[in-house]
Amino acid sequence: MSYLVFARKWRPQSFGEVLAQEHVTITLRNAIDSGRTGHAYLFAGPRGVGKTTTARILAKALNCEKGPTSEPCQVCESCTRIAAGTDMDVLEIDGASNRGIDEIRDLREKARYSASAGRWKIYIIDEVHMLTREAFNALLKILEEPPEFVAFVFATTEPRKVPATIISRCQRFDFRRIPSPVMAEYLAREAEGEGIPVEREALSLVCRASGGSMRDALSLMDQLVSFSGGSITLESAESLLRVVEHDLLASMFSAVFAGRGGEALDMLAGALSGGYSVEEVCDASQEFLRNLMLVAAGGVAGLDEMPDREAETLRRIAGAVSDVAVLDTLRIISSAAAETRTSSLPRVVLESALLTASELRCAVGVSDLPPSPASRVPGKAPQAQPRPVRQPGPATAPAPDPVPEGRAPAGPAPSAGEPPAPEEDAASPVQGGEDPPAAEATPTPAPAEDAASGQGGQDEEKEITRSLLDLFDAVPYENHSDGRQD
């Protein structure tokens, strides 16, 4: 018998073997056991996470000789034929090559006939989003009212391209990417069963390179076994997977954060001369800076699958640089990575991005920002002034109207039975023959002083604005303040 690749040899054969999709397998199991099986399902999710595999297991569960059962026996004729892909009642159709209305019309005509050997006739249409609009319209009627022995299972990586009229007639299940720890444990167990020694760091690297796709991880394992001669080590994985060394990235960005742009450019030149492409360096740099940002910000939830040696290196770098500097550098490298895909000189774009990041000088935290002009006192730290609290008191009478000069103000009206008070002459001299002192007028500030004060406040606000803008500029404004227009 010819060699069978790991992706086919290690394919799950029951619901219990499907990894990280419990929300799908538990629902399907309960539906089968309770006799509430639907006639149309839509499996959506990334590549290589078990959509087609789950569809085949569902077909086994429905057509098993001991079923319908949520635990297929795996030994009956129906189960073995479905596992081998030779069952006449389970039809797998590629939506990319059978996307026209003629193919769907043919499917609709054949679906009227009952199953040849099993209970159900099951159509598995992979990449269903590739069907044309006319083909989808031809599916609507039979999908809404199918024969009682027919079930449809649609699999797609782009559910947004499937019409809403199709989705509304299906039970939709969204498959998730497989977490790296779960994938690493599965690969280690299967490799041990095959007698393949593998290092834990190499498995971690394979899982990160797969992007959560089990099929990609199994294909990489096949390549590594052939490349390394049977024993998978970290060195062989790094060499085959074209992963930029973590130590190289750590040294390069340590030089960037220290302001040694020339040293960082030399390290980049060494990486490129070693065979790495600009795109590989950009992708590895973004992943490195993302992990460093998490460590600098105190977030560790996304670093579970990282080796201890790499995590220790990130902690050492994060202890000597601010989180704002890491964030600014990540923004610069991410913008450069997007630009390299359209530039005719991608190396120049990446080199200029590294040099720009090394010139950052004013990366500070929010607590280190300068105070506002109102709270700035020369030689004294600004202090918050307490806000005055208005105390409740008795109601005051309104101020009396102004009295014309030479006329005495009218006093309160005398009550009944009380003699009126004698009027005093308004022009009578004060006792002692001295004139009353004149009230001192409060000097008002001159308009020129107000203008000068306002101009000084505007200048201070402009200085603070420049210092804030320096946080996101490549070169501080203190070097180019003469040429800046306010």
C-alpha positions, 0 to 999 in steps of 0.5 A: 500500500502507498504511503498515507500522509499524516493529514489523512492517517490521523483524521478523526473518525468520531465526534470525540476525536474532533479537537476544540469544536465541542460547541458543534459536536455536542449539539450534533450528538444531542440532535442525533440521540433525540431524533431531531436531525436537521435536513441542512447544515452550514459549517463555516470556519477557517481552513483545516479545522474539521468542517469536512471531517465533521460532515463525514462523521455526521454521515456515519452517525446517520447511516451506521448499521447500529444507528442513527447513533452519536457513536458510529461503530466504525466496523460496519460496511457503511462506516468503512465505506464512508471512511474510505470515500466510496459510499454511494449514498454520501456524495462529496461535491466540490463547489468550485468545479461544480458551481453552475446551474446545470450541475445543481439541476442534475443534483436536484433531479438525482436527490429525488431517488432514495438511498441505495444502501443506507437510510440517508442520502447525504450531499456534502458540498465543499466551498459552497460559496463558490456557487453562482447566484443562479445555482444558489437560486436553483437550490432554494426549493429543494433546500426548503422542502427536501425529501425526508431521506436527504440531508445537505451539509455545506462547508465554506471558509467565507460564509459572508458570500453565501446568500442569506436565503441559503443561510436561513434554511440551514443550521449554521455552525461556526468552527474555531481555530484550534488553540496551540496548546491543544494542537501541540498535545495532539501532535505529541501524542500522535508522534509518540504513537508513530515512534517519532521523537520530537522536541517540545519547542519544535512542536510549539514552532509548528503550531505557531506556523500553522495558524490554528489549522490542524491540516497545515500542522500535519503537513508540516510534520510530514515535511519535518520527518522527511527533512530531519530523518526521523527526529524533529528538533528545534534547529531543523524546524527553524531551518525548514519553516523559514522562521526568523530567529528570536535572538536576532529579532531581540538584538535588532529591536534592542538596538532600535530602542537604544537609538542605535539605528546603524547597528539595527540596519546591520542586523537587518542586512545580515538577516536578508543576506542569510536568505530571509525575505523582507516579507518574512522579516516584517511578519516576524517583527510584527509578531515579536513587537506584539508579544513585547507589547503584551509583556510591557503592558502586563498582559500574559494571556496571549503568551501561553504557547511561548517558550520560557526562553523567549518569554524571559528575553521579552521581559528583559527588553520590556523592563528597559523601555516604555510601553508607548515606545513599543506601541509607536515602533509597532505602528511604524513597522506595521505601516512599513509591512503594508507598504512593502507589498506594493513598493518596488523597493521593499528593502528600502521601506523596511530600512527607513522604518527601522531608522525612523523607529530608532529616532523616537525620543519623546515616548512618555506615558500619560502621567509624564505629560506637562501640566496645563498653563493655568496650573504652572507656577515658576519654581513650584509644582502645580497643586490642585486647588480645592473648589469652594463650596457654597454654604447655605445661609439666610436669604438676603434682601435685594440691593436698594435702587440708587438714590439721586445726588442731594436726596436722602434715601427713603427709610422704612415706613413707620408702623401704626402708633409710632411717631415718624423719625425726624429727617436728617439734612443730607448736606449736614456736616459730619460731627467734628467738621470733617468730610467723610473719606471718599471711597477708593476706586478699584483699579481695572487692568488695562486692555494691553495687559489682558492682550499680553496675558492672552498671548502668553497663554497661547504660546504655552498652549502651542508648546504643549501641543508640540510636545504632544505631537512629538509623541507620534512623529519620527523626529522631535520638533525640537530639531525642526522648530524653525520650519514648523508653521503654527 
